């Protein structure tokens, strides 16, 4: 017996769980956009597509590229967008004209840089609800309002 890591997956349970999530979110009129950071494998994401899921979240640029290559076109980068990757995002948007990106921002400089992109992207503001992990502190209303405006 080989002693190396391997994945053992009960696809019946996986597909049933996915179907349950899709049905539940549909009933509540909630858009299901799973975070695929635990999958890390675009091949496994085919189960999401088979369940009718068309939108995902990723946690870094490498995952974004990997899932774009696997055919995903509606992707959210679910961490505040580093300024350093914005030129690479523009290149991806140029190559994949059907790519819909949603990016999180937590600083005015990010917004100003994104406004200079040739292609529009959706933006969300990362708000720190008190855990002090990332985002703009929820008490800084003036910064939030400035970003929204």
Secondary structure, DSSP 8 states (H G I E B T S, - for coil): ---S------HHHHHHHHHHHHHHHHHTT----EEGGGT--TTTTHHHHHTT---EEESSHHHHHHHHHTT--EEEEEEE--GGGHHHHHHHHHH-TT-EEEEEE-SHHHHHHHHT-SS--EEEE-EE-SS-SSSEETT-HHHHHHHH-
